Amino acid sequence: MAKSIFRNAFDRVVDARRREADRYVSRALLSLDDTTLAAIGRNREELHRVAKGSYSFW
């Protein structure tokens, strides 16, 4: 059965908010030094890739 228009719209809003949160967290993590990033299993290139989006409300 096909999704309703409301369910589809809700799913899109949730996905957009998730991507916005990912960008926010990535930008915050970029303020950490490379040693700390390595300790939590992240690297600067990955964070730059995720953080390069634009904020709608910023």
N, CA, C and O atoms as a GROMACS GRO file, in nm:
protein
  232
    1MET      N    1   0.084  -0.118   0.000
    1MET     CA    2   0.000   0.000   0.000
    1MET      C    3   0.088   0.125   0.000
    1MET      O    4   0.189   0.130   0.071
    2ALA      N    5   0.051   0.223  -0.077
    2ALA     CA    6   0.130   0.346  -0.090
    2ALA      C    7   0.120   0.430   0.037
    2ALA      O    8   0.019   0.428   0.107
    3LYS      N    9   0.228   0.502   0.064
    3LYS     CA   10   0.227   0.592   0.180
    3LYS      C   11   0.134   0.709   0.153
    3LYS      O   12   0.117   0.751   0.038
    4SER      N   13   0.077   0.761   0.259
    4SER     CA   14  -0.008   0.878   0.243
    4SER      C   15   0.080   1.001   0.222
    4SER      O   16   0.199   0.999   0.252
    5ILE      N   17   0.022   1.105   0.171
    5ILE     CA   18   0.096   1.228   0.147
    5ILE      C   19   0.149   1.286   0.279
    5ILE      O   20   0.256   1.348   0.281
    6PHE      N   21   0.075   1.267   0.386
    6PHE     CA   22   0.118   1.319   0.516
    6PHE      C   23   0.237   1.241   0.572
    6PHE      O   24   0.329   1.299   0.630
    7ARG      N   25   0.235   1.111   0.554
    7ARG     CA   26   0.347   1.028   0.600
    7ARG      C   27   0.473   1.060   0.520
    7ARG      O   28   0.582   1.068   0.577
    8ASN      N   29   0.458   1.078   0.390
    8ASN     CA   30   0.571   1.114   0.305
    8ASN      C   31   0.629   1.250   0.345
    8ASN      O   32   0.751   1.265   0.353
    9ALA      N   33   0.544   1.347   0.371
    9ALA     CA   34   0.589   1.480   0.414
    9ALA      C   35   0.659   1.472   0.549
    9ALA      O   36   0.763   1.535   0.569
   10PHE      N   37   0.603   1.395   0.641
   10PHE     CA   38   0.664   1.379   0.773
   10PHE      C   39   0.803   1.315   0.761
   10PHE      O   40   0.897   1.360   0.826
   11ASP      N   41   0.815   1.212   0.678
   11ASP     CA   42   0.944   1.146   0.658
   11ASP      C   43   1.047   1.243   0.602
   11ASP      O   44   1.164   1.238   0.641
   12ARG      N   45   1.006   1.330   0.512
   12ARG     CA   46   1.098   1.428   0.454
   12ARG      C   47   1.142   1.531   0.558
   12ARG      O   48   1.258   1.572   0.559
   13VAL      N   49   1.052   1.573   0.643
   13VAL     CA   50   1.087   1.669   0.749
   13VAL      C   51   1.186   1.605   0.847
   13VAL      O   52   1.284   1.668   0.886
   14VAL      N   53   1.160   1.482   0.886
   14VAL     CA   54   1.250   1.411   0.978
   14VAL      C   55   1.388   1.396   0.916
   14VAL      O   56   1.489   1.416   0.984
   15ASP      N   57   1.394   1.360   0.789
   15ASP     CA   58   1.523   1.344   0.722
   15ASP      C   59   1.599   1.477   0.713
   15ASP      O   60   1.720   1.480   0.733
   16ALA      N   61   1.529   1.585   0.684
   16ALA     CA   62   1.593   1.716   0.676
   16ALA      C   63   1.648   1.759   0.811
   16ALA      O   64   1.758   1.814   0.818
   17ARG      N   65   1.574   1.733   0.917
   17ARG     CA   66   1.620   1.770   1.052
   17ARG      C   67   1.741   1.685   1.093
   17ARG      O   68   1.831   1.734   1.161
   18ARG      N   69   1.743   1.557   1.052
   18ARG     CA   70   1.856   1.471   1.083
   18ARG      C   71   1.981   1.522   1.014
   18ARG      O   72   2.088   1.527   1.074
   19ARG      N   73   1.969   1.559   0.887
   19ARG     CA   74   2.084   1.612   0.813
   19ARG      C   75   2.132   1.743   0.874
   19ARG      O   76   2.253   1.769   0.881
   20GLU      N   77   2.039   1.827   0.919
   20GLU     CA   78   2.076   1.953   0.984
   20GLU      C   79   2.152   1.926   1.113
   20GLU      O   80   2.252   1.992   1.142
   21ALA      N   81   2.107   1.829   1.191
   21ALA     CA   82   2.176   1.793   1.315
   21ALA      C   83   2.314   1.736   1.286
   21ALA      O   84   2.410   1.767   1.358
   22ASP      N   85   2.327   1.655   1.183
   22ASP     CA   86   2.457   1.601   1.144
   22ASP      C   87   2.555   1.712   1.108
   22ASP      O   88   2.671   1.708   1.147
   23ARG      N   89   2.508   1.812   1.033
   23ARG     CA   90   2.594   1.925   0.997
   23ARG      C   91   2.636   2.002   1.121
   23ARG      O   92   2.753   2.040   1.133
   24TYR      N   93   2.544   2.025   1.212
   24TYR     CA   94   2.574   2.100   1.334
   24TYR      C   95   2.679   2.028   1.418
   24TYR      O   96   2.775   2.090   1.463
   25VAL      N   97   2.661   1.899   1.437
   25VAL     CA   98   2.755   1.821   1.518
   25VAL      C   99   2.892   1.816   1.450
   25VAL      O  100   2.994   1.827   1.517
   26SER      N  101   2.894   1.799   1.320
   26SER     CA  102   3.022   1.794   1.248
   26SER      C  103   3.097   1.926   1.262
   26SER      O  104   3.218   1.926   1.282
   27ARG      N  105   3.026   2.036   1.251
   27ARG     CA  106   3.093   2.166   1.268
   27ARG      C  107   3.144   2.185   1.410
   27ARG      O  108   3.251   2.243   1.429
   28ALA      N  109   3.071   2.137   1.507
   28ALA     CA  110   3.119   2.147   1.645
   28ALA      C  111   3.241   2.058   1.667
   28ALA      O  112   3.335   2.099   1.736
   29LEU      N  113   3.242   1.939   1.610
   29LEU     CA  114   3.356   1.849   1.626
   29LEU      C  115   3.481   1.901   1.555
   29LEU      O  116   3.592   1.866   1.594
   30LEU      N  117   3.464   1.983   1.453
   30LEU     CA  118   3.579   2.038   1.383
   30LEU      C  119   3.662   2.130   1.473
   30LEU      O  120   3.778   2.159   1.442
   31SER      N  121   3.605   2.176   1.583
   31SER     CA  122   3.680   2.262   1.674
   31SER      C  123   3.777   2.181   1.762
   31SER      O  124   3.862   2.239   1.830
   32LEU      N  125   3.765   2.049   1.760
   32LEU     CA  126   3.854   1.964   1.839
   32LEU      C  127   3.985   1.941   1.765
   32LEU      O  128   3.992   1.955   1.643
   33ASP      N  129   4.089   1.905   1.840
   33ASP     CA  130   4.218   1.878   1.776
   33ASP      C  131   4.218   1.738   1.714
   33ASP      O  132   4.130   1.656   1.742
   34ASP      N  133   4.317   1.712   1.628
   34ASP     CA  134   4.323   1.586   1.554
   34ASP      C  135   4.338   1.465   1.645
   34ASP      O  136   4.285   1.358   1.614
   35THR      N  137   4.409   1.479   1.754
   35THR     CA  138   4.427   1.367   1.848
   35THR      C  139   4.294   1.326   1.909
   35THR      O  140   4.264   1.206   1.920
   36THR      N  141   4.216   1.423   1.950
   36THR     CA  142   4.085   1.394   2.009
   36THR      C  143   3.992   1.332   1.905
   36THR      O  144   3.918   1.238   1.935
   37LEU      N  145   3.995   1.386   1.784
   37LEU     CA  146   3.910   1.329   1.678
   37LEU      C  147   3.948   1.184   1.651
   37LEU      O  148   3.860   1.099   1.633
   38ALA      N  149   4.077   1.155   1.648
   38ALA     CA  150   4.122   1.017   1.625
   38ALA      C  151   4.078   0.926   1.739
   38ALA      O  152   4.044   0.810   1.717
   39ALA      N  153   4.077   0.978   1.862
   39ALA     CA  154   4.037   0.899   1.978
   39ALA      C  155   3.890   0.860   1.972
   39ALA      O  156   3.851   0.755   2.024
   40ILE      N  157   3.807   0.942   1.909
   40ILE     CA  158   3.664   0.909   1.898
   40ILE      C  159   3.630   0.846   1.764
   40ILE      O  160   3.513   0.821   1.734
   41GLY      N  161   3.733   0.819   1.683
   41GLY     CA  162   3.711   0.748   1.558
   41GLY      C  163   3.663   0.833   1.443
   41GLY      O  164   3.598   0.782   1.352
   42ARG      N  165   3.692   0.960   1.445
   42ARG     CA  166   3.652   1.052   1.338
   42ARG      C  167   3.776   1.112   1.274
   42ARG      O  168   3.882   1.115   1.337
   43ASN      N  169   3.765   1.159   1.152
   43ASN     CA  170   3.875   1.231   1.091
   43ASN      C  171   3.823   1.363   1.033
   43ASN      O  172   3.704   1.378   1.007
   44ARG      N  173   3.913   1.455   1.015
   44ARG     CA  174   3.878   1.590   0.974
   44ARG      C  175   3.814   1.592   0.833
   44ARG      O  176   3.721   1.670   0.809
   45GLU      N  177   3.861   1.508   0.742
   45GLU     CA  178   3.806   1.506   0.606
   45GLU      C  179   3.659   1.464   0.606
   45GLU      O  180   3.577   1.523   0.535
   46GLU      N  181   3.628   1.363   0.685
   46GLU     CA  182   3.489   1.316   0.695
   46GLU      C  183   3.400   1.427   0.751
   46GLU      O  184   3.290   1.449   0.702
   47LEU      N  185   3.448   1.495   0.853
   47LEU     CA  186   3.368   1.602   0.915
   47LEU      C  187   3.348   1.718   0.819
   47LEU      O  188   3.240   1.777   0.815
   48HIS      N  189   3.451   1.753   0.742
   48HIS     CA  190   3.437   1.860   0.642
   48HIS      C  191   3.332   1.823   0.538
   48HIS      O  192   3.255   1.909   0.496
   49ARG      N  193   3.330   1.697   0.497
   49ARG     CA  194   3.234   1.652   0.397
   49ARG      C  195   3.091   1.667   0.447
   49ARG      O  196   3.003   1.713   0.374
   50VAL      N  197   3.068   1.629   0.573
   50VAL     CA  198   2.934   1.636   0.629
   50VAL      C  199   2.895   1.780   0.661
   50VAL      O  200   2.780   1.819   0.644
   51ALA      N  201   2.992   1.860   0.708
   51ALA     CA  202   2.963   1.995   0.754
   51ALA      C  203   2.947   2.097   0.642
   51ALA      O  204   2.910   2.211   0.669
   52LYS      N  205   2.974   2.059   0.518
   52LYS     CA  206   2.973   2.158   0.411
   52LYS      C  207   2.835   2.201   0.365
   52LYS      O  208   2.824   2.283   0.274
   53GLY      N  209   2.732   2.149   0.423
   53GLY     CA  210   2.597   2.192   0.388
   53GLY      C  211   2.570   2.331   0.443
   53GLY      O  212   2.650   2.384   0.520
   54SER      N  213   2.460   2.389   0.405
   54SER     CA  214   2.426   2.522   0.454
   54SER      C  215   2.312   2.513   0.555
   54SER      O  216   2.227   2.425   0.547
   55TYR      N  217   2.313   2.605   0.648
   55TYR     CA  218   2.208   2.611   0.747
   55TYR      C  219   2.092   2.695   0.698
   55TYR      O  220   2.114   2.802   0.641
   56SER      N  221   1.972   2.649   0.719
   56SER     CA  222   1.856   2.726   0.681
   56SER      C  223   1.826   2.836   0.780
   56SER      O  224   1.773   2.942   0.744
   57PHE      N  225   1.859   2.812   0.907
   57PHE     CA  226   1.823   2.904   1.013
   57PHE      C  227   1.943   2.971   1.075
   57PHE      O  228   1.931   3.030   1.182
   58TRP      N  229   2.058   2.965   1.012
   58TRP     CA  230   2.181   3.014   1.074
   58TRP      C  231   2.228   3.136   1.005
   58TRP      O  232   2.330   3.193   1.042
   0.00000   0.00000   0.00000
